[in-house]
Amino acid sequence: MFSARRCTVTGMQNEQHRNEGALIPLPRQFSRALVIAAHPDDAEFSFGATVSRLVAEGTHVTYVVCTDGSQGSEDRDLPAERLTATRYEEQRAAAARLGVADVVLLGFRDGSLTPDPALRRALTRQIRLHAPELVLAHQPLRSLDFPIGASHPDHLAAGEATLAAVYPDARNPRAYPELLTAGLEPHVVDEVWLPGHEHTDLLVDVGGHARRKIEAILCHRSQFAGSADPEAGLAWVTDRMRAGGRAAGCAYAESFKRLVTGAHAAPGPRPVPGAGAPAVAGGGRP
């Protein structure tokens, strides 16, 4: 059986000790956050260090993974059901490495995600059920500056469906009345953070949580099949966080586009000049 305890990485150890001081404060504190990802592993690649920091600072984080991950292998002989079971197990282990215990698996077919009413309803249900103040989700826009993997069609669909669920669906009592019948009252999300790409206006200082992000990504062992050195193949992830750190004035940072969606949220930040993360090379879904 796959164990989260085996998801370890030796790189960045010494660097971590130099970055365990006080972090630049977040725009505000959050009690509950919902991370909505298209595939197993997307949450770790996109938000892993920020998730680790949120958990460490007392935020209860819940994962929602939209698809079954059944397209995530080049092994033609591997049954889809077996691949899905492996990827779900890896996702739980990766989440646990970041301190996340609650992982919701919606099971939509990998590669076929669309922002249709079925997905919007499923995400609206999760938002009303968990009542997050913060939602982390995919960009709904195709990036023409970043590597094409950042704009996987499932990412775009999950991002669009998430924003539609945040507004208007989750807060509108007339949307999906069967959810009201089930006792799920409307809920207003205060903020949504999307990967910054070329729209960055928020940089999150992640310090030593950068190493934990790498450890969590490495829990997705099926995605590194045939790699002699998976950690070396993730150098671009660390490089991106270092670039964000240079823009933010710290060692490591993750970049976001911050959307203030609730009446009680803090005002949005001013754009950060030159804060967009550089283009990267490597495998995985950025």
Disulfide bonds with the S-S distance in Angstrom:
Cys7-Cys219 2.08
